[in-house]
Amino acid sequence: MLKQFIFIFGLFAPLTTSATELLMVTEEGCVWCERWDDDIGDIYAKTKEGKFAPLHRIDIHKVLDDKRFQPSIVFTPTFIILEDGVEVARIEGYPSEDFFWQLLNQALLKHPKYKETEK
């Protein structure tokens, strides 16, 4: 019985063991979201940033009234770094690939475990 419970629980457990994640808030027709996908989408998961903070996407309409995000999310794309489900940093918009990596790195460097990966 216990083995069955463990197996069934394992099926519904999150696929990532990382407590840190990058939430990308998108919207259908968002040109800047598409540009991010073209510039970074295919490589993000392969980078040290992507391994440390796996990407999850959500439509803005699913989080408009979500009180966890203060201030409210207004722009797409918005990138939110979550630690155990709590917002710790935010990047609004996507100016370019160079700026994105710089802003993401600055935000992640505040995390002690990420700093360890920099050594």
CNS distance restraints for C-alpha pairs under 8 A (distance, minus, plus):
assign (resid   1 and name CA) (resid   5 and name CA) 6.33 0.50 0.50
assign (resid   2 and name CA) (resid   6 and name CA) 6.19 0.50 0.50
assign (resid   3 and name CA) (resid   7 and name CA) 6.11 0.50 0.50
assign (resid   4 and name CA) (resid   8 and name CA) 6.08 0.50 0.50
assign (resid   5 and name CA) (resid   9 and name CA) 5.90 0.50 0.50
assign (resid   6 and name CA) (resid  10 and name CA) 6.02 0.50 0.50
assign (resid   7 and name CA) (resid  11 and name CA) 6.53 0.50 0.50
assign (resid   8 and name CA) (resid  12 and name CA) 6.92 0.50 0.50
assign (resid   9 and name CA) (resid  13 and name CA) 6.21 0.50 0.50
assign (resid  16 and name CA) (resid  54 and name CA) 7.75 0.50 0.50
assign (resid  18 and name CA) (resid  52 and name CA) 7.02 0.50 0.50
assign (resid  18 and name CA) (resid  53 and name CA) 7.01 0.50 0.50
assign (resid  18 and name CA) (resid  54 and name CA) 7.57 0.50 0.50
assign (resid  19 and name CA) (resid  82 and name CA) 7.88 0.50 0.50
assign (resid  19 and name CA) (resid  83 and name CA) 5.62 0.50 0.50
assign (resid  19 and name CA) (resid  84 and name CA) 5.01 0.50 0.50
assign (resid  19 and name CA) (resid  85 and name CA) 7.82 0.50 0.50
assign (resid  20 and name CA) (resid  52 and name CA) 6.83 0.50 0.50
assign (resid  20 and name CA) (resid  53 and name CA) 5.05 0.50 0.50
assign (resid  20 and name CA) (resid  54 and name CA) 7.39 0.50 0.50
assign (resid  20 and name CA) (resid  81 and name CA) 7.02 0.50 0.50
assign (resid  20 and name CA) (resid  82 and name CA) 5.58 0.50 0.50
assign (resid  20 and name CA) (resid  83 and name CA) 4.56 0.50 0.50
assign (resid  20 and name CA) (resid  84 and name CA) 6.39 0.50 0.50
assign (resid  21 and name CA) (resid  52 and name CA) 7.49 0.50 0.50
assign (resid  21 and name CA) (resid  53 and name CA) 4.04 0.50 0.50
assign (resid  21 and name CA) (resid  54 and name CA) 4.95 0.50 0.50
assign (resid  21 and name CA) (resid  55 and name CA) 6.10 0.50 0.50
assign (resid  21 and name CA) (resid  56 and name CA) 7.25 0.50 0.50
assign (resid  21 and name CA) (resid  81 and name CA) 5.79 0.50 0.50
assign (resid  21 and name CA) (resid  82 and name CA) 5.28 0.50 0.50
assign (resid  21 and name CA) (resid  83 and name CA) 6.70 0.50 0.50
assign (resid  22 and name CA) (resid  53 and name CA) 5.39 0.50 0.50
assign (resid  22 and name CA) (resid  54 and name CA) 5.83 0.50 0.50
assign (resid  22 and name CA) (resid  55 and name CA) 4.77 0.50 0.50
assign (resid  22 and name CA) (resid  56 and name CA) 6.21 0.50 0.50
assign (resid  22 and name CA) (resid  79 and name CA) 6.44 0.50 0.50
assign (resid  22 and name CA) (resid  80 and name CA) 5.62 0.50 0.50
assign (resid  22 and name CA) (resid  81 and name CA) 4.64 0.50 0.50
assign (resid  22 and name CA) (resid  82 and name CA) 6.27 0.50 0.50
assign (resid  23 and name CA) (resid  55 and name CA) 5.87 0.50 0.50
assign (resid  23 and name CA) (resid  56 and name CA) 4.91 0.50 0.50
assign (resid  23 and name CA) (resid  57 and name CA) 5.69 0.50 0.50
assign (resid  23 and name CA) (resid  58 and name CA) 7.17 0.50 0.50
assign (resid  23 and name CA) (resid  79 and name CA) 5.57 0.50 0.50
assign (resid  23 and name CA) (resid  80 and name CA) 4.99 0.50 0.50
assign (resid  23 and name CA) (resid  81 and name CA) 6.26 0.50 0.50
assign (resid  23 and name CA) (resid  82 and name CA) 7.13 0.50 0.50
assign (resid  24 and name CA) (resid  55 and name CA) 6.93 0.50 0.50
assign (resid  24 and name CA) (resid  56 and name CA) 6.11 0.50 0.50
assign (resid  24 and name CA) (resid  57 and name CA) 4.70 0.50 0.50
assign (resid  24 and name CA) (resid  58 and name CA) 6.29 0.50 0.50
assign (resid  24 and name CA) (resid  77 and name CA) 6.48 0.50 0.50
assign (resid  24 and name CA) (resid  78 and name CA) 5.82 0.50 0.50
assign (resid  24 and name CA) (resid  79 and name CA) 4.61 0.50 0.50
assign (resid  24 and name CA) (resid  80 and name CA) 6.51 0.50 0.50
assign (resid  25 and name CA) (resid  57 and name CA) 5.93 0.50 0.50
assign (resid  25 and name CA) (resid  58 and name CA) 5.07 0.50 0.50
assign (resid  25 and name CA) (resid  59 and name CA) 5.64 0.50 0.50
assign (resid  25 and name CA) (resid  60 and name CA) 5.48 0.50 0.50
assign (resid  25 and name CA) (resid  76 and name CA) 6.10 0.50 0.50
assign (resid  25 and name CA) (resid  77 and name CA) 5.41 0.50 0.50
assign (resid  25 and name CA) (resid  78 and name CA) 5.09 0.50 0.50
assign (resid  25 and name CA) (resid  79 and name CA) 6.29 0.50 0.50
assign (resid  25 and name CA) (resid  80 and name CA) 7.90 0.50 0.50
assign (resid  26 and name CA) (resid  30 and name CA) 6.99 0.50 0.50
assign (resid  26 and name CA) (resid  33 and name CA) 6.39 0.50 0.50
assign (resid  26 and name CA) (resid  57 and name CA) 6.96 0.50 0.50
assign (resid  26 and name CA) (resid  58 and name CA) 6.15 0.50 0.50
assign (resid  26 and name CA) (resid  59 and name CA) 4.97 0.50 0.50
assign (resid  26 and name CA) (resid  60 and name CA) 5.67 0.50 0.50
assign (resid  26 and name CA) (resid  76 and name CA) 5.21 0.50 0.50
assign (resid  26 and name CA) (resid  77 and name CA) 5.09 0.50 0.50
assign (resid  26 and name CA) (resid  78 and name CA) 7.12 0.50 0.50
assign (resid  27 and name CA) (resid  33 and name CA) 7.74 0.50 0.50
assign (resid  27 and name CA) (resid  59 and name CA) 5.42 0.50 0.50
assign (resid  27 and name CA) (resid  60 and name CA) 5.85 0.50 0.50
assign (resid  27 and name CA) (resid  61 and name CA) 7.78 0.50 0.50
assign (resid  27 and name CA) (resid  76 and name CA) 6.39 0.50 0.50
assign (resid  27 and name CA) (resid  77 and name CA) 7.56 0.50 0.50
assign (resid  28 and name CA) (resid  59 and name CA) 7.91 0.50 0.50
assign (resid  30 and name CA) (resid  34 and name CA) 6.43 0.50 0.50
assign (resid  30 and name CA) (resid  76 and name CA) 6.73 0.50 0.50
assign (resid  30 and name CA) (resid  77 and name CA) 7.54 0.50 0.50
assign (resid  31 and name CA) (resid  35 and name CA) 6.23 0.50 0.50
assign (resid  32 and name CA) (resid  36 and name CA) 6.15 0.50 0.50
assign (resid  32 and name CA) (resid  76 and name CA) 7.41 0.50 0.50
assign (resid  32 and name CA) (resid  77 and name CA) 6.68 0.50 0.50
assign (resid  32 and name CA) (resid  93 and name CA) 7.45 0.50 0.50
assign (resid  32 and name CA) (resid  94 and name CA) 6.18 0.50 0.50
assign (resid  33 and name CA) (resid  37 and name CA) 6.24 0.50 0.50
assign (resid  33 and name CA) (resid  76 and name CA) 6.85 0.50 0.50
assign (resid  33 and name CA) (resid  77 and name CA) 5.49 0.50 0.50
assign (resid  33 and name CA) (resid  94 and name CA) 7.61 0.50 0.50
assign (resid  34 and name CA) (resid  38 and name CA) 6.19 0.50 0.50
assign (resid  35 and name CA) (resid  39 and name CA) 6.05 0.50 0.50
assign (resid  36 and name CA) (resid  40 and name CA) 5.52 0.50 0.50
assign (resid  36 and name CA) (resid  41 and name CA) 6.26 0.50 0.50
assign (resid  36 and name CA) (resid  94 and name CA) 6.95 0.50 0.50
assign (resid  36 and name CA) (resid  96 and name CA) 7.95 0.50 0.50
assign (resid  36 and name CA) (resid  97 and name CA) 7.50 0.50 0.50
assign (resid  37 and name CA) (resid  41 and name CA) 4.04 0.50 0.50
assign (resid  37 and name CA) (resid  42 and name CA) 7.04 0.50 0.50
assign (resid  38 and name CA) (resid  42 and name CA) 7.52 0.50 0.50
assign (resid  39 and name CA) (resid  97 and name CA) 6.52 0.50 0.50
assign (resid  40 and name CA) (resid  44 and name CA) 5.70 0.50 0.50
assign (resid  40 and name CA) (resid  97 and name CA) 7.18 0.50 0.50
assign (resid  43 and name CA) (resid  47 and name CA) 6.67 0.50 0.50
assign (resid  44 and name CA) (resid  49 and name CA) 7.37 0.50 0.50
assign (resid  44 and name CA) (resid  50 and name CA) 5.18 0.50 0.50
assign (resid  44 and name CA) (resid  55 and name CA) 7.92 0.50 0.50
assign (resid  45 and name CA) (resid  49 and name CA) 7.77 0.50 0.50
assign (resid  45 and name CA) (resid  50 and name CA) 4.35 0.50 0.50
assign (resid  45 and name CA) (resid  51 and name CA) 6.02 0.50 0.50
assign (resid  45 and name CA) (resid  54 and name CA) 6.61 0.50 0.50
assign (resid  45 and name CA) (resid  55 and name CA) 7.31 0.50 0.50
assign (resid  46 and name CA) (resid  50 and name CA) 6.14 0.50 0.50
assign (resid  46 and name CA) (resid  51 and name CA) 6.72 0.50 0.50
assign (resid  47 and name CA) (resid  51 and name CA) 6.20 0.50 0.50
assign (resid  48 and name CA) (resid  52 and name CA) 6.09 0.50 0.50
assign (resid  49 and name CA) (resid  53 and name CA) 5.89 0.50 0.50
assign (resid  49 and name CA) (resid  54 and name CA) 7.82 0.50 0.50
assign (resid  49 and name CA) (resid 105 and name CA) 7.61 0.50 0.50
assign (resid  49 and name CA) (resid 108 and name CA) 7.96 0.50 0.50
assign (resid  50 and name CA) (resid  54 and name CA) 4.97 0.50 0.50
assign (resid  50 and name CA) (resid  55 and name CA) 6.74 0.50 0.50
assign (resid  52 and name CA) (resid 114 and name CA) 7.10 0.50 0.50
assign (resid  53 and name CA) (resid  81 and name CA) 7.64 0.50 0.50
assign (resid  58 and name CA) (resid  62 and name CA) 7.08 0.50 0.50
assign (resid  58 and name CA) (resid  63 and name CA) 7.93 0.50 0.50
assign (resid  59 and name CA) (resid  63 and name CA) 7.29 0.50 0.50
assign (resid  60 and name CA) (resid  64 and name CA) 6.07 0.50 0.50
assign (resid  60 and name CA) (resid  73 and name CA) 7.44 0.50 0.50
assign (resid  60 and name CA) (resid  76 and name CA) 7.48 0.50 0.50
assign (resid  62 and name CA) (resid  66 and name CA) 7.93 0.50 0.50
assign (resid  63 and name CA) (resid  73 and name CA) 7.57 0.50 0.50
assign (resid  64 and name CA) (resid  72 and name CA) 6.76 0.50 0.50
assign (resid  64 and name CA) (resid  73 and name CA) 6.41 0.50 0.50
assign (resid  64 and name CA) (resid  74 and name CA) 7.93 0.50 0.50
assign (resid  65 and name CA) (resid  72 and name CA) 7.69 0.50 0.50
assign (resid  66 and name CA) (resid  72 and name CA) 7.78 0.50 0.50
assign (resid  67 and name CA) (resid  72 and name CA) 7.68 0.50 0.50
assign (resid  68 and name CA) (resid  86 and name CA) 7.44 0.50 0.50
assign (resid  68 and name CA) (resid  87 and name CA) 7.65 0.50 0.50
assign (resid  69 and name CA) (resid  73 and name CA) 6.88 0.50 0.50
assign (resid  69 and name CA) (resid  87 and name CA) 7.04 0.50 0.50
assign (resid  73 and name CA) (resid  78 and name CA) 7.27 0.50 0.50
assign (resid  75 and name CA) (resid  92 and name CA) 6.45 0.50 0.50
assign (resid  75 and name CA) (resid  93 and name CA) 6.48 0.50 0.50
assign (resid  76 and name CA) (resid  92 and name CA) 7.25 0.50 0.50
assign (resid  76 and name CA) (resid  93 and name CA) 6.04 0.50 0.50
assign (resid  77 and name CA) (resid  92 and name CA) 6.53 0.50 0.50
assign (resid  77 and name CA) (resid  93 and name CA) 5.12 0.50 0.50
assign (resid  77 and name CA) (resid  94 and name CA) 6.62 0.50 0.50
assign (resid  78 and name CA) (resid  90 and name CA) 7.09 0.50 0.50
assign (resid  78 and name CA) (resid  91 and name CA) 5.76 0.50 0.50
assign (resid  78 and name CA) (resid  92 and name CA) 4.47 0.50 0.50
assign (resid  78 and name CA) (resid  93 and name CA) 5.57 0.50 0.50
assign (resid  78 and name CA) (resid  94 and name CA) 7.96 0.50 0.50
assign (resid  79 and name CA) (resid  90 and name CA) 5.63 0.50 0.50
assign (resid  79 and name CA) (resid  91 and name CA) 4.98 0.50 0.50
assign (resid  79 and name CA) (resid  92 and name CA) 6.33 0.50 0.50
assign (resid  79 and name CA) (resid  93 and name CA) 7.81 0.50 0.50
assign (resid  80 and name CA) (resid  87 and name CA) 6.45 0.50 0.50
assign (resid  80 and name CA) (resid  88 and name CA) 7.54 0.50 0.50
assign (resid  80 and name CA) (resid  89 and name CA) 5.86 0.50 0.50
assign (resid  80 and name CA) (resid  90 and name CA) 4.48 0.50 0.50
assign (resid  80 and name CA) (resid  91 and name CA) 6.45 0.50 0.50
assign (resid  81 and name CA) (resid  87 and name CA) 5.85 0.50 0.50
assign (resid  81 and name CA) (resid  88 and name CA) 5.74 0.50 0.50
assign (resid  81 and name CA) (resid  89 and name CA) 5.15 0.50 0.50
assign (resid  81 and name CA) (resid  90 and name CA) 6.20 0.50 0.50
assign (resid  82 and name CA) (resid  86 and name CA) 5.04 0.50 0.50
assign (resid  82 and name CA) (resid  87 and name CA) 4.52 0.50 0.50
assign (resid  82 and name CA) (resid  88 and name CA) 5.78 0.50 0.50
assign (resid  82 and name CA) (resid  89 and name CA) 7.38 0.50 0.50
assign (resid  83 and name CA) (resid  87 and name CA) 6.44 0.50 0.50
assign (resid  83 and name CA) (resid  88 and name CA) 6.55 0.50 0.50
assign (resid  89 and name CA) (resid 107 and name CA) 6.20 0.50 0.50
assign (resid  90 and name CA) (resid 107 and name CA) 7.96 0.50 0.50
assign (resid  91 and name CA) (resid 103 and name CA) 7.22 0.50 0.50
assign (resid  91 and name CA) (resid 104 and name CA) 7.56 0.50 0.50
assign (resid  94 and name CA) (resid  99 and name CA) 7.90 0.50 0.50
assign (resid  94 and name CA) (resid 100 and name CA) 6.50 0.50 0.50
assign (resid  95 and name CA) (resid  99 and name CA) 6.37 0.50 0.50
assign (resid  95 and name CA) (resid 100 and name CA) 7.01 0.50 0.50
assign (resid  96 and name CA) (resid 100 and name CA) 6.07 0.50 0.50
assign (resid  97 and name CA) (resid 101 and name CA) 6.33 0.50 0.50
assign (resid  98 and name CA) (resid 102 and name CA) 6.33 0.50 0.50
assign (resid  99 and name CA) (resid 103 and name CA) 6.03 0.50 0.50
assign (resid 100 and name CA) (resid 104 and name CA) 5.95 0.50 0.50
assign (resid 101 and name CA) (resid 105 and name CA) 5.92 0.50 0.50
assign (resid 102 and name CA) (resid 106 and name CA) 6.19 0.50 0.50
assign (resid 103 and name CA) (resid 107 and name CA) 6.26 0.50 0.50
assign (resid 104 and name CA) (resid 108 and name CA) 6.10 0.50 0.50
assign (resid 105 and name CA) (resid 109 and name CA) 5.96 0.50 0.50
assign (resid 106 and name CA) (resid 110 and name CA) 7.08 0.50 0.50
assign (resid 107 and name CA) (resid 111 and name CA) 7.81 0.50 0.50
assign (resid 108 and name CA) (resid 114 and name CA) 6.30 0.50 0.50
assign (resid 108 and name CA) (resid 115 and name CA) 7.91 0.50 0.50
assign (resid 109 and name CA) (resid 114 and name CA) 6.03 0.50 0.50
assign (resid 109 and name CA) (resid 115 and name CA) 5.57 0.50 0.50
assign (resid 110 and name CA) (resid 114 and name CA) 7.78 0.50 0.50
assign (resid 110 and name CA) (resid 115 and name CA) 7.56 0.50 0.50
assign (resid 111 and name CA) (resid 115 and name CA) 6.45 0.50 0.50
assign (resid 112 and name CA) (resid 116 and name CA) 6.64 0.50 0.50
assign (resid 113 and name CA) (resid 117 and name CA) 6.95 0.50 0.50
assign (resid 114 and name CA) (resid 118 and name CA) 6.85 0.50 0.50
assign (resid 115 and name CA) (resid 119 and name CA) 7.25 0.50 0.50
